[in-house]
Amino acid sequence: MSVERGEPSATRRSRPVVIVKPTGLIVSTKKRQWTPPVAQPVSPDVGAGGPRTEYDVFANQEYSPFDLPSKLLGNPSVMLTLGLDADFAQVLTRKERITGPEGLANASARVLVVHHQHIVSALAAFSARVHTWYPILPSGFSQEYFRVLCGPLRPSSESCLSLLVAAIGHIVEQDEAVLDTPYFETALASLPIIIAECSIRSVQCLMLIGLYYCCLLKPCQAHDYCLIASSKIQNIIKSGLEGDDPNTVEQTRLAYWGVLLLENEIGAQLDVVKSGIWCLDEHVPLPLCHPTWHFMPESTPTAISSPPSPGSAHSTHTSVQNTQSYFLAEIAMRRMLHRCNTAVQVTSGGKYVYAPGIAMELEHQLEEWYRYLPETNSFVKCDVSQPLALVSIPSCPLSNFLRVQYYCCKLSIYWPAVYQAMQDGAITNILADHCQRFFDSYAMLIQVLLPHSATAG
């Protein structure tokens, strides 16, 4: 689908941020519906991409002349507004690097005593508080989990995956950093196998190690393992190692998009290197997300009396549906955030100038994304004149996160207008209007962040 709006020499005008591929699903401005992706192998046709255009290079934010305001942790004004130090991100990463890794130093052969009740509650916590954000596990994972953890736990990618799920679930269940992490230390005994193995399971393990360090507020180590996972999944896709089996193809898609989202979440906030995983986003179809794994108490061994799962007020069907729709909506949002700072054109002298027509098209695509969000993930927009005390927080954290990103995307779309005004020292009516949109979006973003911060505190 082609979009011809915007200035004649605009850097971005031949394709929209939000598109519907024959193989996938994003919000469509043409069909106006959520269309399920078609099952097919993931491997891209490397010859089909054609020559790289100027936009293909510039679309990577690494080459952008604009510092994106959507980097919340790297934005001093946002940090101060939330009551944190202006250099919070730098302090966090500097402290982590000085402290050094602890998990590998303690990773050695040890006797792990598995308590059935502990692994049940850990699996329930992982399902409710982690897997909803990154649904990468196969539908029959619960049976594998209990079989593995009740077995001899020999080093392997299979045992590593289940141990990592238990370790992460144990942390999020406690709501605090846990110093004694026997599940994680036992899982790390399989790390040499994970590094050497080129499989979807090894990618899942590396991603879970990254998530584990995220839970411990160690983003640098999380990013290190995420880069390895990214390298593996890219090699699997480029080499066609996923094969033709529908289940393997689906797991490959889930792994690719899960790793992309995690790497992008860390990289969007911190000054870290990129793996180049975005180079395949136009080639890898979206996952079907059906069926998606979700923990059900009845899936536990009959001898185990399992506690109610966190958030059990919602039915299993609703939880699964919410996870599926969120994952696809989040992929669409990340694609927009990845390219939303391209509302510029290049003059004959090589200077970047603001292109209001492109900005309007980008906002139109963002509004299309919002309009066709499923009800389970929808959210109410803020009003810039609304008192802070009246701002409501969506009951679903997935919806609230999408709402935060919605305003981050608007900030990034109209930031080039503010940048242009500061550079020129003069302003037109259109530029003034778009600058106003930037500041309104910033005000509404703060409305969203402050109540959430107060509640979390």
ZIUR-V447018 format. One record per residue. RES is the residue in one small letter. PHI is phi as a letter, one per 20 degrees, with the letter a starting at -180 (none if undefined). D_FIRST is the distance of its C-alpha to the first C-alpha in whole Angstrom. Layout:
res->RES phi->PHI d_first->D_FIRST
res->RES phi->PHI d_first->D_FIRST
//
This chain:
res->m phi->none d_first->0
res->s phi->d d_first->4
res->v phi->c d_first->7
res->e phi->d d_first->10
res->r phi->e d_first->13
res->g phi->o d_first->16
res->e phi->f d_first->18
res->p phi->g d_first->18
res->s phi->d d_first->19
res->a phi->f d_first->17
res->t phi->f d_first->17
res->r phi->d d_first->14
res->r phi->b d_first->11
res->s phi->e d_first->9
res->r phi->b d_first->7
res->p phi->e d_first->8
res->v phi->f d_first->11
res->v phi->d d_first->10
res->i phi->c d_first->7
res->v phi->d d_first->8
res->k phi->e d_first->9
res->p phi->f d_first->11
res->t phi->d d_first->14
res->g phi->b d_first->14
res->l phi->c d_first->14
res->i phi->c d_first->13
res->v phi->f d_first->13
res->s phi->d d_first->10
res->t phi->e d_first->10
res->k phi->d d_first->9
res->k phi->e d_first->11
res->r phi->l d_first->13
res->q phi->a d_first->15
res->w phi->e d_first->16
res->t phi->d d_first->15
res->p phi->f d_first->18
res->p phi->f d_first->17
res->v phi->e d_first->18
res->a phi->f d_first->21
res->q phi->a d_first->21
res->p phi->g d_first->23
res->v phi->e d_first->21
res->s phi->g d_first->22
res->p phi->f d_first->19
res->d phi->e d_first->20
res->v phi->f d_first->21
res->g phi->e d_first->20
res->a phi->e d_first->17
res->g phi->f d_first->16
res->g phi->m d_first->17
res->p phi->f d_first->19
res->r phi->f d_first->18
res->t phi->e d_first->17
res->e phi->f d_first->19
res->y phi->f d_first->16
res->d phi->g d_first->17
res->v phi->f d_first->20
res->f phi->f d_first->20
res->a phi->f d_first->18
res->n phi->f d_first->21
res->q phi->f d_first->23
res->e phi->f d_first->26
res->y phi->d d_first->26
res->s phi->f d_first->25
res->p phi->f d_first->28
res->f phi->d d_first->28
res->d phi->e d_first->29
res->l phi->f d_first->27
res->p phi->f d_first->29
res->s phi->f d_first->28
res->k phi->f d_first->30
res->l phi->f d_first->32
res->l phi->f d_first->35
res->g phi->e d_first->35
res->n phi->d d_first->35
res->p phi->g d_first->39
res->s phi->f d_first->39
res->v phi->f d_first->37
res->m phi->f d_first->40
res->l phi->f d_first->43
res->t phi->f d_first->41
res->l phi->e d_first->41
res->g phi->n d_first->45
res->l phi->d d_first->44
res->d phi->f d_first->45
res->a phi->f d_first->43
res->d phi->d d_first->43
res->f phi->g d_first->42
res->a phi->f d_first->39
res->q phi->f d_first->42
res->v phi->f d_first->45
res->l phi->f d_first->43
res->t phi->f d_first->42
res->r phi->f d_first->45
res->k phi->f d_first->47
res->e phi->f d_first->45
res->r phi->f d_first->46
res->i phi->f d_first->50
res->t phi->f d_first->50
res->g phi->n d_first->49
res->p phi->f d_first->48
res->e phi->d d_first->50
res->g phi->g d_first->49
res->l phi->f d_first->49
res->a phi->f d_first->53
res->n phi->e d_first->53
res->a phi->f d_first->52
res->s phi->b d_first->55
res->a phi->f d_first->56
res->r phi->b d_first->57
res->v phi->e d_first->58
res->l phi->d d_first->56
res->v phi->e d_first->57
res->v phi->e d_first->54
res->h phi->e d_first->55
res->h phi->g d_first->53
res->q phi->f d_first->53
res->h phi->f d_first->51
res->i phi->f d_first->49
res->v phi->f d_first->48
res->s phi->f d_first->47
res->a phi->f d_first->45
res->l phi->f d_first->43
res->a phi->f d_first->43
res->a phi->f d_first->42
res->f phi->f d_first->39
res->s phi->f d_first->37
res->a phi->f d_first->38
res->r phi->d d_first->37
res->v phi->c d_first->35
res->h phi->f d_first->33
res->t phi->f d_first->32
res->w phi->e d_first->30
res->y phi->c d_first->29
res->p phi->f d_first->29
res->i phi->d d_first->30
res->l phi->e d_first->33
res->p phi->f d_first->33
res->s phi->f d_first->34
res->g phi->e d_first->38
res->f phi->f d_first->39
res->s phi->g d_first->41
res->q phi->f d_first->44
res->e phi->f d_first->43
res->y phi->g d_first->44
res->f phi->f d_first->47
res->r phi->f d_first->48
res->v phi->f d_first->48
res->l phi->f d_first->49
res->c phi->e d_first->52
res->g phi->d d_first->53
res->p phi->f d_first->54
res->l phi->l d_first->51
res->r phi->f d_first->51
res->p phi->g d_first->49
res->s phi->a d_first->46
res->s phi->f d_first->42
res->e phi->f d_first->42
res->s phi->f d_first->45
res->c phi->f d_first->44
res->l phi->f d_first->40
res->s phi->f d_first->43
res->l phi->f d_first->45
res->l phi->f d_first->42
res->v phi->f d_first->41
res->a phi->f d_first->45
res->a phi->f d_first->45
res->i phi->f d_first->42
res->g phi->f d_first->43
res->h phi->f d_first->46
res->i phi->f d_first->45
res->v phi->f d_first->43
res->e phi->f d_first->46
res->q phi->e d_first->48
res->d phi->m d_first->46
res->e phi->a d_first->48
res->a phi->f d_first->48
res->v phi->d d_first->50
res->l phi->f d_first->52
res->d phi->e d_first->53
res->t phi->c d_first->50
res->p phi->f d_first->52
res->y phi->f d_first->49
res->f phi->f d_first->47
res->e phi->f d_first->50
res->t phi->f d_first->50
res->a phi->f d_first->46
res->l phi->f d_first->47
res->a phi->f d_first->49
res->s phi->e d_first->46
res->l phi->g d_first->44
res->p phi->g d_first->45
res->i phi->f d_first->44
res->i phi->f d_first->41
res->i phi->f d_first->40
res->a phi->f d_first->41
res->e phi->e d_first->39
res->c phi->d d_first->36
res->s phi->b d_first->35
res->i phi->f d_first->32
res->r phi->f d_first->36
res->s phi->f d_first->36
res->v phi->f d_first->33
res->q phi->f d_first->34
res->c phi->f d_first->37
res->l phi->f d_first->36
res->m phi->f d_first->34
res->l phi->f d_first->36
res->i phi->f d_first->39
res->g phi->f d_first->36
res->l phi->f d_first->36
res->y phi->f d_first->40
res->y phi->f d_first->40
res->c phi->f d_first->38
res->c phi->f d_first->40
res->l phi->e d_first->43
res->l phi->l d_first->41
res->k phi->c d_first->41
res->p phi->f d_first->38
res->c phi->f d_first->39
res->q phi->f d_first->40
res->a phi->g d_first->37
res->h phi->f d_first->35
res->d phi->g d_first->37
res->y phi->f d_first->36
res->c phi->f d_first->33
res->l phi->f d_first->32
res->i phi->f d_first->34
res->a phi->f d_first->32
res->s phi->f d_first->29
res->s phi->f d_first->30
res->k phi->f d_first->31
res->i phi->f d_first->28
res->q phi->f d_first->26
res->n phi->f d_first->29
res->i phi->f d_first->29
res->i phi->f d_first->25
res->k phi->f d_first->25
res->s phi->e d_first->29
res->g phi->m d_first->27
res->l phi->f d_first->30
res->e phi->f d_first->29
res->g phi->m d_first->29
res->d phi->d d_first->28
res->d phi->f d_first->30
res->p phi->g d_first->28
res->n phi->f d_first->30
res->t phi->f d_first->30
res->v phi->f d_first->26
res->e phi->f d_first->26
res->q phi->f d_first->28
res->t phi->f d_first->26
res->r phi->f d_first->23
res->l phi->f d_first->25
res->a phi->f d_first->27
res->y phi->f d_first->24
res->w phi->f d_first->23
res->g phi->f d_first->26
res->v phi->f d_first->27
res->l phi->f d_first->24
res->l phi->f d_first->25
res->l phi->f d_first->28
res->e phi->f d_first->28
res->n phi->f d_first->26
res->e phi->f d_first->28
res->i phi->f d_first->31
res->g phi->f d_first->30
res->a phi->f d_first->28
res->q phi->d d_first->32
res->l phi->d d_first->34
res->d phi->e d_first->34
res->v phi->c d_first->34
res->v phi->f d_first->32
res->k phi->d d_first->29
res->s phi->e d_first->28
res->g phi->n d_first->25
res->i phi->f d_first->23
res->w phi->f d_first->20
res->c phi->f d_first->20
res->l phi->d d_first->19
res->d phi->f d_first->17
res->e phi->e d_first->13
res->h phi->d d_first->16
res->v phi->e d_first->18
res->p phi->f d_first->16
res->l phi->f d_first->17
res->p phi->f d_first->21
res->l phi->f d_first->22
res->c phi->l d_first->25
res->h phi->b d_first->27
res->p phi->e d_first->30
res->t phi->d d_first->30
res->w phi->f d_first->34
res->h phi->b d_first->36
res->f phi->f d_first->39
res->m phi->c d_first->42
res->p phi->g d_first->45
res->e phi->f d_first->46
res->s phi->e d_first->45
res->t phi->f d_first->48
res->p phi->g d_first->51
res->t phi->f d_first->53
res->a phi->f d_first->56
res->i phi->d d_first->54
res->s phi->e d_first->54
res->s phi->e d_first->50
res->p phi->f d_first->50
res->p phi->f d_first->47
res->s phi->f d_first->44
res->p phi->g d_first->43
res->g phi->m d_first->41
res->s phi->f d_first->42
res->a phi->f d_first->42
res->h phi->e d_first->39
res->s phi->f d_first->38
res->t phi->f d_first->37
res->h phi->f d_first->34
res->t phi->f d_first->33
res->s phi->f d_first->33
res->v phi->f d_first->31
res->q phi->f d_first->29
res->n phi->f d_first->29
res->t phi->f d_first->28
res->q phi->f d_first->25
res->s phi->f d_first->23
res->y phi->f d_first->24
res->f phi->g d_first->23
res->l phi->f d_first->20
res->a phi->f d_first->20
res->e phi->f d_first->21
res->i phi->f d_first->19
res->a phi->f d_first->16
res->m phi->f d_first->18
res->r phi->f d_first->19
res->r phi->f d_first->16
res->m phi->f d_first->16
res->l phi->f d_first->20
res->h phi->f d_first->19
res->r phi->c d_first->17
res->c phi->f d_first->18
res->n phi->e d_first->21
res->t phi->d d_first->18
res->a phi->e d_first->19
res->v phi->c d_first->21
res->q phi->c d_first->21
res->v phi->d d_first->24
res->t phi->f d_first->26
res->s phi->f d_first->28
res->g phi->e d_first->31
res->g phi->n d_first->28
res->k phi->e d_first->29
res->y phi->e d_first->26
res->v phi->c d_first->26
res->y phi->f d_first->24
res->a phi->d d_first->21
res->p phi->f d_first->21
res->g phi->f d_first->18
res->i phi->f d_first->16
res->a phi->g d_first->18
res->m phi->f d_first->18
res->e phi->f d_first->14
res->l phi->f d_first->15
res->e phi->f d_first->17
res->h phi->g d_first->15
res->q phi->f d_first->13
res->l phi->f d_first->16
res->e phi->f d_first->18
res->e phi->f d_first->15
res->w phi->g d_first->16
res->y phi->f d_first->20
res->r phi->f d_first->19
res->y phi->d d_first->18
res->l phi->f d_first->21
res->p phi->f d_first->23
res->e phi->g d_first->26
res->t phi->f d_first->28
res->n phi->d d_first->26
res->s phi->f d_first->26
res->f phi->b d_first->28
res->v phi->e d_first->29
res->k phi->f d_first->29
res->c phi->e d_first->31
res->d phi->d d_first->33
res->v phi->f d_first->34
res->s phi->e d_first->37
res->q phi->f d_first->38
res->p phi->f d_first->41
res->l phi->g d_first->41
res->a phi->f d_first->43
res->l phi->e d_first->41
res->v phi->f d_first->38
res->s phi->e d_first->37
res->i phi->d d_first->36
res->p phi->g d_first->34
res->s phi->f d_first->36
res->c phi->e d_first->33
res->p phi->f d_first->33
res->l phi->f d_first->30
res->s phi->f d_first->28
res->n phi->f d_first->30
res->f phi->f d_first->29
res->l phi->f d_first->25
res->r phi->f d_first->27
res->v phi->g d_first->28
res->q phi->f d_first->25
res->y phi->g d_first->23
res->y phi->f d_first->26
res->c phi->f d_first->26
res->c phi->f d_first->22
res->k phi->f d_first->23
res->l phi->g d_first->26
res->s phi->f d_first->24
res->i phi->f d_first->21
res->y phi->e d_first->24
res->w phi->f d_first->26
res->p phi->g d_first->26
res->a phi->f d_first->27
res->v phi->f d_first->30
res->y phi->g d_first->30
res->q phi->f d_first->30
res->a phi->f d_first->33
res->m phi->f d_first->35
res->q phi->f d_first->34
res->d phi->e d_first->35
res->g phi->m d_first->38
res->a phi->c d_first->36
res->i phi->b d_first->34
res->t phi->e d_first->32
res->n phi->f d_first->31
res->i phi->f d_first->28
res->l phi->f d_first->28
res->a phi->f d_first->31
res->d phi->f d_first->29
res->h phi->f d_first->26
res->c phi->f d_first->29
res->q phi->f d_first->31
res->r phi->f d_first->28
res->f phi->f d_first->28
res->f phi->f d_first->32
res->d phi->f d_first->31
res->s phi->f d_first->29
res->y phi->f d_first->31
res->a phi->f d_first->34
res->m phi->f d_first->32
res->l phi->f d_first->31
res->i phi->f d_first->35
res->q phi->g d_first->36
res->v phi->f d_first->34
res->l phi->f d_first->36
res->l phi->f d_first->39
res->p phi->f d_first->40
res->h phi->f d_first->38
res->s phi->f d_first->40
res->a phi->f d_first->44
res->t phi->f d_first->43
res->a phi->f d_first->43
res->g phi->f d_first->46
//
